[in-house]
Amino acid sequence: MSTTAADSIAGVVIPDTELVREITAFIRDAEDDLLFDHSRRVFLFGALQGRRRGLQPDLELLYAGAMFHDIGLTETYRTSMLRFEVDGANAARDFLDHGVGDAGARTVWLSIALHTTPNVPEFLDPEIALVTAGVETDVLGIDREALPPEALDSVTAAHPRPDFKRRILRAFNDGNNTARKALSGPSTLTYSSISTHRFTATISSISSATTAGPSELHSDSTHFELAETKLPADNNPEPRPPSASSVRICGLRVAVHAVAMTPAQRN
């Protein structure tokens, strides 16, 4: 959607500065509507959660962290061997090289690099804490009920969330180079799950995108599942040793075990 840096949404004024305008233009060109609108909501929800917590972030730095936090999921970084959070943090640091000083750039770097690490950012600088808070509010609904309904309505009216759960999971899957490499080859990933005190992510089955195409995604407010996709038999009937890797679903690292099966077992 068309936006200006002088917007005031839900009582949050997006700073009308040259840096913010440059960030908005850069991210608008780099990301699709899904990630751009999500990133703007992360800034707005982060600022609102900060107000509720009595925090006073530097809004320029918070905006930079929020807007760059998912750029590592975009096509530009599909061949990178770094975590998408680190790709995004590095991209933001390079962009801010001339603008905010070393301390500010490091704060933004950490806010992005740690935004999928639960229970750590809240003890760091406000900007670091609130990028994570914005992500958690928008993706997981954490503390969403603590915000006024009219504020939630204003944010989502300015930056809508159509079919957001399914689409953001697809973006995580497509943009996660480590997961794609772990899933290459004709193997099926068996059931595994991980829980924190805040969220449970479940994987029932994930199949290789290179051999069977992307799996269907299903989600509700607390449960994310990748539906099983059967794989064709390969030319090697002998089972191979199990291997282990991991993927990230909504920022949580989920261990998965790849177990190669014989053609008979696959059917």
Buried (B, 14 or more C-beta within 10 A) or exposed (E): EEBEBEBEBBEBEBBEBEBBBBBBEBBBEBBEEBBBBBBBBBBBBBBBBBBBBEBEBBBBBBBBBBBBBBBBBBEEBBEBEBBBBBBBBBBBBEBBEEBBEEEBBBBBBBBBBBBBEBEEBBEBBBBBBBBBBBBBBBBBEBBBEEBEEEBBEBBBEBBEBEEBBBBBBBBBBBBBBBBBEBBEBBBBBBEBBBEEEEBEBBBBBBBBBEBBEBBEBBBEEEEBBBEBBEBEBBEEEEEEEEEEBBBBBBBBBBEBBBBBBEBEEBE
